Amino acid sequence: MVEQFRVLDAMAPGRIDLGVGRAPGSDFHTAQILNPNARSASDFFPEQVADLRSWTHGEDLPAAHPCRSVFARPLADTAPELLMLGSSDYGAQLAAHYGLPYAFAWFITDGQGAEGALELYRSRYTPSAAWPKPYSAVCVWALAAETSEEAWRLFSSRERWRVERNRGLLGPLRQPEELAG
């Protein structure tokens, strides 16, 4: 993965960001299939972030590290910018510890916990060479359409999907026309 982002950065220097988070990016059942160790995967997340940061910026891993001989190519004058995406205090603290930018995933929590996580990030921030001051953002879900009426029509699919997901019914996003009848 790091090599893919380094290639992108080599093609578009200074314009590539690599956002990472602890969540599997899926429901737990799918995450378990893709990674049988999914239940304990987050236990290793801090170390994985440290490794990722080293590989992203072409830095050597510690002498005793089992992957010390692994390098992400191509090496160039620039590197993808690493940032932490989180929806809880955990990601905020980890980003602060490593001196990384932090993006709060408002779209996951509907904003619950945003204020506390962002304050925790700012108060515990450890400056890094790339980021001497804390830098945070809020990631929201957005929809655009030609008219307000069309936006609300399209939103009905997302709204239904979200309600069903919260009830444990995982399925595809359906067309608005399917929901009307």
Buried (B, 14 or more C-beta within 10 A) or exposed (E): EBEEBBBBBBEEEEEBEBBBBBBBEEEEEEBBEEEEEBEEBEEEBBEEBBBBBBBBBBEEBEEEBEEEEEBBEEEEEBBBBBBBBBBBBBBBBBBBBBBBBBBBBBEBBEBEBBEEBBEBBBEBBEEEEBBEEBBBBEBEEEEEEEEEEEEEBBEBBEEBBEEEEEEEEEEEEEEBEEEEE
